[in-house]
Each structure stands twice: as C-alpha cells, then as structure tokens.
Amino acid sequence: MNRVILGAFGALLLVALGLFWMQGRAQVEEGAPPPEPEAVEEAVDPDALPTADVGDLTGPEPPEASELTREQRRFFRYDRNRDLKITRNEMLSTRTDGFRRLDTDGNNLLTFEEWAITTSSRFAEMDADSDNELTQAEFATSAPAPRRTSRPRCDC
C-alpha cells in the first residue's frame, strides 16, 4: 500500500515539476528582446502613406451573385442577422414602425382611440358642428366618389 501512495506522490511531483519548467521557459520567451529591424536604405517619412508596385498583380474574382428565390427573399426580409433562423424579435421588428405610427402619445401603450385613429379622425372631419354626432347630411359627405366604369369604345 505504501508503494502505491509513494508512486502516486512521485508521479504528481514529476508532473508539477514539468509544468513549472514549461511555464518558466514561456516567461523567458515572453521577455526576450524583439528582433533587430532590418536596415532601411533610405530615410522614410513616418507620416507618408505606404506604396507598392501592383502592376502585375491581380486580385481574386468577385463572388458570383446567386439569384434568390421569392421564398428566400421573403425569408431574408425577416432574418436580419442572416443566421438562417428567424427569432420572435426579428419577426416583430417589421411591425414596430406601424405600432409607433399608431401610438400618437408615445407612451408605448395603444389605446382603443389610438388603434382606431383613422376612423376617429375621419369621424372628426365629417362632424362639421363638432357635437360628436353625425346627421344624415354630415354622413353623406363620407360617401366615396362614384367609380368610373370603362365602357367599350364601340357597340360591336
């Protein structure tokens, strides 16, 4: 039993000694002086922009643009971060502009009147005497203009 314990203790001691030795070498390499810079033949202005001769060099070809299907374009309208997953916030983000247009007082709460703002403002326009009631004459002003029907040019 004593031999097993002594063997385990010796193995741990060797591992610890190896770790300390490796860390010591890493610290020596970190503290090593930087390599000598190559000698510069001519004086260089430190504020000047670097230049290079790119006469014979060519860059990589630009990637080909693939045509997206209608469904892919519709999907990517919602997938803002292009992780190929639509989160709830990404799905609702398209609705925030409409919500802000309806929330006229800006308190992030939508009352019935704010939700029905189009109808409310239309009612206010029709109510000429501002008594919150529409007479038949006032209601008649809300009638849509008659639609023009196209007639055939000839009675063939």
HELIX and SHEET records of a PDB file:
HELIX    1   1 ASN A    2  GLU A   30  1                                  29    
HELIX    2   2 ARG A   70  TYR A   78  1                                   9    
HELIX    3   3 ARG A   88  SER A   93  1                                   6    
HELIX    4   4 THR A   96  LEU A  102  1                                   7    
HELIX    5   5 PHE A  112  TRP A  115  1                                   4    
HELIX    6   6 ILE A  117  MET A  126  1                                  10    
HELIX    7   7 GLN A  136  ALA A  140  1                                   5    
END                                                                             
